[in-house]
């Protein structure tokens, strides 16, 4: 467990996007997004890319240790 992903949390707030709306856009359930934000669940490389793309960001700017 890494801890809260503040970069993701801030990006969602800046885009005025709820976790529910974001989850729909990335094709995941809201509970998965919530676990990612809280650091309980780690995404694979492809999922990280999808999250970043939906937010208009680079993967390395959104996730601490992209593989």
N, C-alpha and C positions, 0 to 999 in steps of 0.2 A: 504494500500500500504506500503510495507516494504522498498523499495528502491532497487537500483541496486544490483543484486546478483553477487558480485565480485568473489566469489568462483567458480561459474559456468562459468563466463566469463574467468577467468584465466585457469580453467580446459580445456575449449575449445581451448584456445590459446596454451596451453602446448601440447595438442593432435594434434595441427595444423588442427583443424576441423572447418569448417565454420558452421554457424547456419543452413544453408540449408542442409548440409550433416547430421549434428546431428539430425535435425528434421526428416529426412528420417529414420534414425536409431531408433528413439524413436516412430515413427509412428504418428507424428504431423506435422502440417503445420509450415513453417518457421516463420510466423507471431506470432504463439503461443509461440515458443521458444524465439523470440525477446521480447515478453511481459513478459515472465518469467524472462529473464535476466534483463530487466529494472525494474522489481518489480511491474508491473501493474497487473499481473495475478499470482494467487497462484495455485499451483498444489495440487492434493489430495495425500494421502499417497502412493498409488499404482504408480502414475505418478512419484513421487519423487524417489521411488525405481528404476523405469525403467531408469530415467535419470542417477542415480548413477551407476547402473549396466553397462549401455552403456559406461560410462566413466571409468569403472574399479575402482570405489570409493565406500566408504560407504556413506549411505544416510546422516548420522549425520556430515560427513566431507564436505558435499556439501551444505546442507541447514541449515540455522541458527537455526530454531526451529522445528525440526522434531517432529511430534505428537506421 
